[in-house]
Amino acid sequence: MGQPQRLPVAHELALLRVAQSALANATTHGRPHDVRVTLSYLDDCTALDVVDDGGGFDPDAVRARADGSGFGLQVMRERLRDVGGTLVVESARGEGTAVMAAIPRRPE
């Protein structure tokens, strides 16, 4: 969506890593039949959406596990925060998951 444009390397890398993590989480935990990835170049930001129809989860209940796993959402948020972006996760058991990342556009 929108006119593709070159982004700062740090923004490209943050969006790539978030997409990789969201896709890994979807396939590992959600077992979806369908996953859609959308990159949108909006007037005020570049947005990445990863939406699946998997099993979903309660985002408020996610905690790091004793085995060191479970940090995916936290790391995604930190990556985006480092470039001025945000992460929103919407999910519910049996309803799939939507991971939405946005990084504000810099004025030319």
A tleap script that builds the chain and sets N, CA, C and O, in Angstrom:
source leaprc.protein.ff14SB
mol = sequence {
  NMET GLY GLN PRO GLN ARG LEU PRO VAL ALA
  HIE GLU LEU ALA LEU LEU ARG VAL ALA GLN
  SER ALA LEU ALA ASN ALA THR THR HIE GLY
  ARG PRO HIE ASP VAL ARG VAL THR LEU SER
  TYR LEU ASP ASP CYS THR ALA LEU ASP VAL
  VAL ASP ASP GLY GLY GLY PHE ASP PRO ASP
  ALA VAL ARG ALA ARG ALA ASP GLY SER GLY
  PHE GLY LEU GLN VAL MET ARG GLU ARG LEU
  ARG ASP VAL GLY GLY THR LEU VAL VAL GLU
  SER ALA ARG GLY GLU GLY THR ALA VAL MET
  ALA ALA ILE PRO ARG ARG PRO CGLU
}
set mol.1.N position { 0.839 -1.161 0.000 }
set mol.1.CA position { 0.000 0.000 0.000 }
set mol.1.C position { 0.893 1.235 0.000 }
set mol.1.O position { 1.920 1.258 0.677 }
set mol.2.N position { 0.519 2.228 -0.732 }
set mol.2.CA position { 1.303 3.443 -0.821 }
set mol.2.C position { 2.462 3.287 -1.788 }
set mol.2.O position { 2.684 2.212 -2.345 }
set mol.3.N position { 3.187 4.359 -1.977 }
set mol.3.CA position { 4.326 4.377 -2.888 }
set mol.3.C position { 5.576 3.895 -2.166 }
set mol.3.O position { 6.035 4.552 -1.232 }
set mol.4.N position { 6.147 2.744 -2.584 }
set mol.4.CA position { 7.368 2.256 -1.926 }
set mol.4.C position { 8.472 3.307 -1.972 }
set mol.4.O position { 8.629 4.031 -2.955 }
set mol.5.N position { 9.218 3.368 -0.902 }
set mol.5.CA position { 10.306 4.329 -0.818 }
set mol.5.C position { 11.438 3.751 0.010 }
set mol.5.O position { 11.240 2.852 0.827 }
set mol.6.N position { 12.597 4.273 -0.212 }
set mol.6.CA position { 13.779 3.835 0.529 }
set mol.6.C position { 13.662 4.331 1.965 }
set mol.6.O position { 13.324 5.487 2.217 }
set mol.7.N position { 13.947 3.442 2.884 }
set mol.7.CA position { 13.916 3.775 4.304 }
set mol.7.C position { 15.331 3.795 4.848 }
set mol.7.O position { 16.230 3.197 4.257 }
set mol.8.N position { 15.543 4.476 5.969 }
set mol.8.CA position { 16.847 4.370 6.614 }
set mol.8.C position { 17.133 2.896 6.931 }
set mol.8.O position { 16.221 2.140 7.266 }
set mol.9.N position { 18.379 2.504 6.824 }
set mol.9.CA position { 18.756 1.101 7.037 }
set mol.9.C position { 18.267 0.597 8.396 }
set mol.9.O position { 17.803 -0.539 8.500 }
set mol.10.N position { 18.365 1.417 9.425 }
set mol.10.CA position { 17.922 0.996 10.756 }
set mol.10.C position { 16.423 0.680 10.759 }
set mol.10.O position { 15.989 -0.241 11.450 }
set mol.11.N position { 15.635 1.430 9.998 }
set mol.11.CA position { 14.195 1.179 9.908 }
set mol.11.C position { 13.933 -0.118 9.145 }
set mol.11.O position { 13.114 -0.940 9.557 }
set mol.12.N position { 14.635 -0.287 8.034 }
set mol.12.CA position { 14.473 -1.523 7.251 }
set mol.12.C position { 14.813 -2.745 8.094 }
set mol.12.O position { 14.090 -3.741 8.075 }
set mol.13.N position { 15.901 -2.668 8.824 }
set mol.13.CA position { 16.336 -3.796 9.645 }
set mol.13.C position { 15.339 -4.073 10.769 }
set mol.13.O position { 15.024 -5.230 11.044 }
set mol.14.N position { 14.849 -3.037 11.412 }
set mol.14.CA position { 13.872 -3.229 12.494 }
set mol.14.C position { 12.613 -3.897 11.957 }
set mol.14.O position { 12.099 -4.827 12.578 }
set mol.15.N position { 12.108 -3.439 10.815 }
set mol.15.CA position { 10.891 -4.031 10.238 }
set mol.15.C position { 11.138 -5.467 9.783 }
set mol.15.O position { 10.272 -6.325 9.950 }
set mol.16.N position { 12.296 -5.732 9.218 }
set mol.16.CA position { 12.637 -7.097 8.811 }
set mol.16.C position { 12.660 -8.034 10.016 }
set mol.16.O position { 12.071 -9.114 9.976 }
set mol.17.N position { 13.332 -7.627 11.072 }
set mol.17.CA position { 13.442 -8.478 12.257 }
set mol.17.C position { 12.083 -8.690 12.927 }
set mol.17.O position { 11.798 -9.782 13.418 }
set mol.18.N position { 11.254 -7.663 12.949 }
set mol.18.CA position { 9.912 -7.813 13.516 }
set mol.18.C position { 9.106 -8.790 12.670 }
set mol.18.O position { 8.410 -9.650 13.210 }
set mol.19.N position { 9.195 -8.665 11.345 }
set mol.19.CA position { 8.476 -9.600 10.461 }
set mol.19.C position { 8.955 -11.027 10.702 }
set mol.19.O position { 8.141 -11.945 10.807 }
set mol.20.N position { 10.269 -11.218 10.789 }
set mol.20.CA position { 10.810 -12.560 11.036 }
set mol.20.C position { 10.304 -13.124 12.363 }
set mol.20.O position { 9.904 -14.286 12.433 }
set mol.21.N position { 10.322 -12.316 13.399 }
set mol.21.CA position { 9.887 -12.783 14.715 }
set mol.21.C position { 8.394 -13.085 14.739 }
set mol.21.O position { 7.969 -14.094 15.301 }
set mol.22.N position { 7.605 -12.215 14.133 }
set mol.22.CA position { 6.153 -12.430 14.107 }
set mol.22.C position { 5.805 -13.691 13.319 }
set mol.22.O position { 4.923 -14.449 13.720 }
set mol.23.N position { 6.492 -13.917 12.202 }
set mol.23.CA position { 6.248 -15.125 11.408 }
set mol.23.C position { 6.697 -16.378 12.161 }
set mol.23.O position { 6.018 -17.405 12.125 }
set mol.24.N position { 7.828 -16.292 12.836 }
set mol.24.CA position { 8.300 -17.437 13.620 }
set mol.24.C position { 7.323 -17.745 14.752 }
set mol.24.O position { 7.015 -18.910 15.005 }
set mol.25.N position { 6.838 -16.712 15.430 }
set mol.25.CA position { 5.870 -16.924 16.504 }
set mol.25.C position { 4.582 -17.538 15.969 }
set mol.25.O position { 4.024 -18.452 16.576 }
set mol.26.N position { 4.114 -17.034 14.834 }
set mol.26.CA position { 2.867 -17.549 14.253 }
set mol.26.C position { 2.997 -19.030 13.931 }
set mol.26.O position { 2.130 -19.826 14.291 }
set mol.27.N position { 4.071 -19.398 13.259 }
set mol.27.CA position { 4.209 -20.796 12.852 }
set mol.27.C position { 4.517 -21.724 14.017 }
set mol.27.O position { 4.074 -22.873 14.026 }
set mol.28.N position { 5.271 -21.240 14.997 }
set mol.28.CA position { 5.642 -22.067 16.138 }
set mol.28.C position { 4.493 -22.236 17.127 }
set mol.28.O position { 4.246 -23.337 17.618 }
set mol.29.N position { 3.800 -21.150 17.413 }
set mol.29.CA position { 2.798 -21.170 18.474 }
set mol.29.C position { 1.355 -21.193 17.975 }
set mol.29.O position { 0.497 -21.822 18.596 }
set mol.30.N position { 1.078 -20.517 16.865 }
set mol.30.CA position { -0.303 -20.362 16.434 }
set mol.30.C position { -0.816 -21.426 15.493 }
set mol.30.O position { -2.020 -21.673 15.416 }
set mol.31.N position { 0.112 -22.066 14.766 }
set mol.31.CA position { -0.252 -23.079 13.779 }
set mol.31.C position { -1.354 -22.590 12.836 }
set mol.31.O position { -2.391 -23.243 12.713 }
set mol.32.N position { -1.147 -21.466 12.180 }
set mol.32.CA position { -2.187 -20.914 11.316 }
set mol.32.C position { -2.284 -21.633 9.972 }
set mol.32.O position { -1.357 -22.318 9.540 }
set mol.33.N position { -3.419 -21.459 9.336 }
set mol.33.CA position { -3.602 -21.916 7.962 }
set mol.33.C position { -3.184 -20.799 7.004 }
set mol.33.O position { -2.738 -21.064 5.887 }
set mol.34.N position { -3.330 -19.560 7.447 }
set mol.34.CA position { -3.067 -18.406 6.593 }
set mol.34.C position { -2.345 -17.332 7.403 }
set mol.34.O position { -2.733 -17.030 8.531 }
set mol.35.N position { -1.291 -16.756 6.819 }
set mol.35.CA position { -0.579 -15.629 7.413 }
set mol.35.C position { -0.405 -14.593 6.317 }
set mol.35.O position { 0.017 -14.914 5.205 }
set mol.36.N position { -0.728 -13.362 6.635 }
set mol.36.CA position { -0.583 -12.272 5.659 }
set mol.36.C position { 0.355 -11.209 6.205 }
set mol.36.O position { 0.237 -10.768 7.348 }
set mol.37.N position { 1.287 -10.816 5.354 }
set mol.37.CA position { 2.250 -9.775 5.712 }
set mol.37.C position { 2.019 -8.603 4.766 }
set mol.37.O position { 2.009 -8.768 3.546 }
set mol.38.N position { 1.835 -7.424 5.339 }
set mol.38.CA position { 1.591 -6.224 4.543 }
set mol.38.C position { 2.554 -5.130 4.990 }
set mol.38.O position { 2.687 -4.861 6.184 }
set mol.39.N position { 3.216 -4.509 4.039 }
set mol.39.CA position { 4.071 -3.354 4.307 }
set mol.39.C position { 3.405 -2.161 3.644 }
set mol.39.O position { 3.169 -2.162 2.436 }
set mol.40.N position { 3.103 -1.144 4.438 }
set mol.40.CA position { 2.386 0.029 3.937 }
set mol.40.C position { 3.220 1.286 4.127 }
set mol.40.O position { 3.778 1.529 5.196 }
set mol.41.N position { 3.290 2.073 3.071 }
set mol.41.CA position { 3.987 3.356 3.112 }
set mol.41.C position { 2.914 4.437 3.228 }
set mol.41.O position { 2.355 4.879 2.225 }
set mol.42.N position { 2.638 4.853 4.447 }
set mol.42.CA position { 1.602 5.838 4.707 }
set mol.42.C position { 2.215 7.226 4.772 }
set mol.42.O position { 3.437 7.369 4.780 }
set mol.43.N position { 1.372 8.248 4.819 }
set mol.43.CA position { 1.874 9.619 4.855 }
set mol.43.C position { 2.737 9.897 6.077 }
set mol.43.O position { 3.738 10.608 5.987 }
set mol.44.N position { 2.348 9.335 7.221 }
set mol.44.CA position { 3.045 9.665 8.459 }
set mol.44.C position { 3.942 8.562 8.996 }
set mol.44.O position { 4.711 8.792 9.929 }
set mol.45.N position { 3.855 7.351 8.413 }
set mol.45.CA position { 4.664 6.255 8.931 }
set mol.45.C position { 4.789 5.134 7.900 }
set mol.45.O position { 4.082 5.098 6.893 }
set mol.46.N position { 5.700 4.238 8.187 }
set mol.46.CA position { 5.793 2.976 7.456 }
set mol.46.C position { 5.261 1.930 8.414 }
set mol.46.O position { 5.704 1.838 9.559 }
set mol.47.N position { 4.296 1.133 7.933 }
set mol.47.CA position { 3.620 0.176 8.811 }
set mol.47.C position { 3.794 -1.247 8.293 }
set mol.47.O position { 3.753 -1.494 7.087 }
set mol.48.N position { 3.983 -2.159 9.205 }
set mol.48.CA position { 4.092 -3.580 8.908 }
set mol.48.C position { 2.998 -4.292 9.685 }
set mol.48.O position { 2.864 -4.102 10.894 }
set mol.49.N position { 2.215 -5.111 8.992 }
set mol.49.CA position { 1.175 -5.912 9.637 }
set mol.49.C position { 1.428 -7.375 9.324 }
set mol.49.O position { 1.628 -7.746 8.168 }
set mol.50.N position { 1.419 -8.205 10.361 }
set mol.50.CA position { 1.507 -9.652 10.213 }
set mol.50.C position { 0.268 -10.206 10.909 }
set mol.50.O position { 0.138 -10.132 12.131 }
set mol.51.N position { -0.640 -10.764 10.105 }
set mol.51.CA position { -1.930 -11.223 10.621 }
set mol.51.C position { -2.095 -12.694 10.292 }
set mol.51.O position { -1.886 -13.117 9.154 }
set mol.52.N position { -2.479 -13.485 11.318 }
set mol.52.CA position { -2.675 -14.917 11.083 }
set mol.52.C position { -4.015 -15.374 11.636 }
set mol.52.O position { -4.646 -14.689 12.440 }
set mol.53.N position { -4.429 -16.543 11.185 }
set mol.53.CA position { -5.689 -17.125 11.636 }
set mol.53.C position { -5.442 -18.320 12.563 }
set mol.53.O position { -6.243 -19.253 12.623 }
set mol.54.N position { -4.332 -18.270 13.273 }
set mol.54.CA position { -3.963 -19.371 14.163 }
set mol.54.C position { -4.731 -19.382 15.462 }
set mol.54.O position { -5.796 -18.777 15.582 }
set mol.55.N position { -4.175 -20.078 16.429 }
set mol.55.CA position { -4.844 -20.304 17.702 }
set mol.55.C position { -4.957 -19.100 18.604 }
set mol.55.O position { -5.769 -19.105 19.529 }
set mol.56.N position { -4.162 -18.058 18.365 }
set mol.56.CA position { -4.217 -16.866 19.196 }
set mol.56.C position { -3.698 -17.116 20.603 }
set mol.56.O position { -3.340 -18.241 20.953 }
set mol.57.N position { -3.662 -16.059 21.406 }
set mol.57.CA position { -3.177 -16.133 22.782 }
set mol.57.C position { -3.616 -14.872 23.510 }
set mol.57.O position { -4.171 -13.956 22.903 }
set mol.58.N position { -3.370 -14.829 24.793 }
set mol.58.CA position { -3.667 -13.646 25.598 }
set mol.58.C position { -2.384 -12.831 25.715 }
set mol.58.O position { -1.497 -13.207 26.481 }
set mol.59.N position { -2.258 -11.715 24.971 }
set mol.59.CA position { -1.012 -10.934 25.000 }
set mol.59.C position { -0.639 -10.438 26.395 }
set mol.59.O position { 0.545 -10.294 26.699 }
set mol.60.N position { -1.624 -10.178 27.239 }
set mol.60.CA position { -1.332 -9.684 28.585 }
set mol.60.C position { -0.744 -10.765 29.488 }
set mol.60.O position { -0.120 -10.460 30.504 }
set mol.61.N position { -0.943 -12.014 29.118 }
set mol.61.CA position { -0.471 -13.124 29.952 }
set mol.61.C position { 0.902 -13.634 29.542 }
set mol.61.O position { 1.454 -14.509 30.209 }
set mol.62.N position { 1.464 -13.105 28.459 }
set mol.62.CA position { 2.758 -13.598 27.980 }
set mol.62.C position { 3.861 -13.139 28.931 }
set mol.62.O position { 3.992 -11.953 29.234 }
set mol.63.N position { 4.626 -14.082 29.379 }
set mol.63.CA position { 5.762 -13.815 30.266 }
set mol.63.C position { 6.952 -14.617 29.758 }
set mol.63.O position { 6.785 -15.656 29.119 }
set mol.64.N position { 8.147 -14.133 30.045 }
set mol.64.CA position { 9.348 -14.890 29.697 }
set mol.64.C position { 9.349 -16.191 30.493 }
set mol.64.O position { 8.994 -16.217 31.672 }
set mol.65.N position { 9.748 -17.249 29.840 }
set mol.65.CA position { 9.770 -18.560 30.479 }
set mol.65.C position { 11.135 -18.843 31.102 }
set mol.65.O position { 12.134 -18.216 30.751 }
set mol.66.N position { 11.159 -19.771 32.010 }
set mol.66.CA position { 12.386 -20.130 32.715 }
set mol.66.C position { 13.461 -20.649 31.764 }
set mol.66.O position { 14.650 -20.543 32.064 }
set mol.67.N position { 13.054 -21.214 30.609 }
set mol.67.CA position { 14.045 -21.752 29.675 }
set mol.67.C position { 14.671 -20.676 28.793 }
set mol.67.O position { 15.460 -20.984 27.900 }
set mol.68.N position { 14.318 -19.403 29.044 }
set mol.68.CA position { 14.907 -18.306 28.265 }
set mol.68.C position { 14.105 -17.924 27.048 }
set mol.68.O position { 14.446 -16.950 26.376 }
set mol.69.N position { 13.047 -18.656 26.737 }
set mol.69.CA position { 12.203 -18.290 25.602 }
set mol.69.C position { 11.116 -17.342 26.089 }
set mol.69.O position { 11.003 -17.080 27.286 }
set mol.70.N position { 10.330 -16.838 25.174 }
set mol.70.CA position { 9.223 -15.984 25.558 }
set mol.70.C position { 9.543 -14.507 25.526 }
set mol.70.O position { 8.749 -13.698 26.007 }
set mol.71.N position { 10.689 -14.131 24.969 }
set mol.71.CA position { 11.062 -12.725 24.922 }
set mol.71.C position { 10.741 -12.068 23.580 }
set mol.71.O position { 11.083 -10.905 23.371 }
set mol.72.N position { 10.092 -12.790 22.670 }
set mol.72.CA position { 9.867 -12.291 21.316 }
set mol.72.C position { 9.169 -10.948 21.233 }
set mol.72.O position { 9.653 -10.047 20.549 }
set mol.73.N position { 8.045 -10.794 21.914 }
set mol.73.CA position { 7.311 -9.527 21.858 }
set mol.73.C position { 8.105 -8.394 22.480 }
set mol.73.O position { 8.101 -7.274 21.968 }
set mol.74.N position { 8.784 -8.680 23.580 }
set mol.74.CA position { 9.608 -7.659 24.234 }
set mol.74.C position { 10.723 -7.181 23.304 }
set mol.74.O position { 10.976 -5.981 23.197 }
set mol.75.N position { 11.384 -8.117 22.637 }
set mol.75.CA position { 12.476 -7.756 21.727 }
set mol.75.C position { 11.936 -6.961 20.536 }
set mol.75.O position { 12.570 -6.003 20.093 }
set mol.76.N position { 10.773 -7.353 20.017 }
set mol.76.CA position { 10.174 -6.588 18.911 }
set mol.76.C position { 9.897 -5.153 19.350 }
set mol.76.O position { 10.197 -4.210 18.617 }
set mol.77.N position { 9.331 -4.988 20.531 }
set mol.77.CA position { 9.040 -3.630 21.036 }
set mol.77.C position { 10.319 -2.813 21.186 }
set mol.77.O position { 10.357 -1.639 20.818 }
set mol.78.N position { 11.369 -3.437 21.728 }
set mol.78.CA position { 12.629 -2.724 21.923 }
set mol.78.C position { 13.258 -2.324 20.591 }
set mol.78.O position { 13.771 -1.212 20.460 }
set mol.79.N position { 13.224 -3.214 19.603 }
set mol.79.CA position { 13.771 -2.890 18.280 }
set mol.79.C position { 13.071 -1.677 17.693 }
set mol.79.O position { 13.709 -0.778 17.145 }
set mol.80.N position { 11.761 -1.665 17.815 }
set mol.80.CA position { 11.000 -0.550 17.267 }
set mol.80.C position { 11.212 0.723 18.072 }
set mol.80.O position { 11.328 1.810 17.506 }
set mol.81.N position { 11.263 0.590 19.377 }
set mol.81.CA position { 11.496 1.762 20.229 }
set mol.81.C position { 12.821 2.426 19.865 }
set mol.81.O position { 12.924 3.653 19.887 }
set mol.82.N position { 13.828 1.632 19.533 }
set mol.82.CA position { 15.143 2.164 19.174 }
set mol.82.C position { 15.095 3.073 17.948 }
set mol.82.O position { 15.960 3.932 17.782 }
set mol.83.N position { 14.085 2.890 17.082 }
set mol.83.CA position { 13.964 3.731 15.876 }
set mol.83.C position { 12.721 4.616 15.945 }
set mol.83.O position { 12.258 5.125 14.924 }
set mol.84.N position { 12.183 4.796 17.151 }
set mol.84.CA position { 11.036 5.683 17.339 }
set mol.84.C position { 9.698 5.059 16.973 }
set mol.84.O position { 8.700 5.764 16.827 }
set mol.85.N position { 9.674 3.736 16.825 }
set mol.85.CA position { 8.447 3.063 16.407 }
set mol.85.C position { 7.674 2.451 17.554 }
set mol.85.O position { 8.076 2.516 18.715 }
set mol.86.N position { 6.546 1.851 17.191 }
set mol.86.CA position { 5.665 1.218 18.170 }
set mol.86.C position { 5.215 -0.147 17.675 }
set mol.86.O position { 5.269 -0.441 16.481 }
set mol.87.N position { 4.771 -0.972 18.611 }
set mol.87.CA position { 4.248 -2.294 18.305 }
set mol.87.C position { 2.914 -2.463 19.015 }
set mol.87.O position { 2.787 -2.167 20.204 }
set mol.88.N position { 1.919 -2.942 18.273 }
set mol.88.CA position { 0.616 -3.261 18.845 }
set mol.88.C position { 0.328 -4.717 18.509 }
set mol.88.O position { 0.490 -5.140 17.365 }
set mol.89.N position { -0.096 -5.477 19.504 }
set mol.89.CA position { -0.437 -6.886 19.310 }
set mol.89.C position { -1.881 -7.079 19.736 }
set mol.89.O position { -2.267 -6.747 20.857 }
set mol.90.N position { -2.670 -7.623 18.819 }
set mol.90.CA position { -4.061 -7.951 19.129 }
set mol.90.C position { -4.247 -9.443 18.908 }
set mol.90.O position { -3.910 -9.974 17.850 }
set mol.91.N position { -4.788 -10.113 19.919 }
set mol.91.CA position { -4.981 -11.548 19.819 }
set mol.91.C position { -5.952 -11.999 20.892 }
set mol.91.O position { -6.149 -11.322 21.900 }
set mol.92.N position { -6.548 -13.143 20.660 }
set mol.92.CA position { -7.393 -13.806 21.650 }
set mol.92.C position { -7.376 -15.286 21.313 }
set mol.92.O position { -7.258 -15.661 20.146 }
set mol.93.N position { -7.493 -16.112 22.315 }
set mol.93.CA position { -7.486 -17.559 22.089 }
set mol.93.C position { -8.544 -17.928 21.047 }
set mol.93.O position { -9.710 -17.544 21.147 }
set mol.94.N position { -8.094 -18.686 20.044 }
set mol.94.CA position { -8.989 -19.134 18.986 }
set mol.94.C position { -9.313 -18.100 17.936 }
set mol.94.O position { -10.082 -18.380 17.017 }
set mol.95.N position { -8.749 -16.909 18.046 }
set mol.95.CA position { -9.091 -15.818 17.135 }
set mol.95.C position { -7.939 -15.355 16.249 }
set mol.95.O position { -8.113 -14.407 15.483 }
set mol.96.N position { -6.782 -15.981 16.325 }
set mol.96.CA position { -5.645 -15.531 15.533 }
set mol.96.C position { -4.934 -14.362 16.196 }
set mol.96.O position { -5.256 -13.970 17.318 }
set mol.97.N position { -3.958 -13.816 15.477 }
set mol.97.CA position { -3.123 -12.748 16.022 }
set mol.97.C position { -2.814 -11.724 14.946 }
set mol.97.O position { -2.601 -12.072 13.784 }
set mol.98.N position { -2.790 -10.455 15.343 }
set mol.98.CA position { -2.358 -9.366 14.473 }
set mol.98.C position { -1.223 -8.633 15.179 }
set mol.98.O position { -1.382 -8.148 16.299 }
set mol.99.N position { -0.082 -8.560 14.510 }
set mol.99.CA position { 1.074 -7.822 15.009 }
set mol.99.C position { 1.250 -6.629 14.086 }
set mol.99.O position { 1.433 -6.785 12.879 }
set mol.100.N position { 1.192 -5.421 14.673 }
set mol.100.CA position { 1.265 -4.202 13.873 }
set mol.100.C position { 2.426 -3.339 14.353 }
set mol.100.O position { 2.465 -2.915 15.508 }
set mol.101.N position { 3.364 -3.089 13.456 }
set mol.101.CA position { 4.520 -2.255 13.766 }
set mol.101.C position { 4.432 -0.987 12.937 }
set mol.101.O position { 4.036 -1.029 11.772 }
set mol.102.N position { 4.800 0.141 13.533 }
set mol.102.CA position { 4.788 1.401 12.806 }
set mol.102.C position { 6.012 2.214 13.193 }
set mol.102.O position { 6.368 2.320 14.367 }
set mol.103.N position { 6.647 2.788 12.170 }
set mol.103.CA position { 7.791 3.676 12.390 }
set mol.103.C position { 7.453 5.000 11.715 }
set mol.103.O position { 7.197 5.030 10.511 }
set mol.104.N position { 7.449 6.109 12.481 }
set mol.104.CA position { 7.131 7.397 11.894 }
set mol.104.C position { 8.089 7.758 10.761 }
set mol.104.O position { 9.280 7.451 10.816 }
set mol.105.N position { 7.553 8.411 9.741 }
set mol.105.CA position { 8.390 8.907 8.636 }
set mol.105.C position { 9.098 10.160 9.086 }
set mol.105.O position { 8.552 10.988 9.815 }
set mol.106.N position { 10.314 10.274 8.638 }
set mol.106.CA position { 11.092 11.483 8.905 }
set mol.106.C position { 10.809 12.499 7.819 }
set mol.106.O position { 10.698 12.135 6.648 }
set mol.107.N position { 10.690 13.768 8.184 }
set mol.107.CA position { 10.509 14.778 7.136 }
set mol.107.C position { 11.732 14.821 6.223 }
set mol.107.O position { 12.864 14.648 6.674 }
set mol.108.N position { 11.487 15.052 4.947 }
set mol.108.CA position { 12.590 15.128 3.963 }
set mol.108.C position { 13.439 16.349 4.224 }
set mol.108.O position { 14.411 16.589 3.508 }
savepdb mol mol.pdb
quit
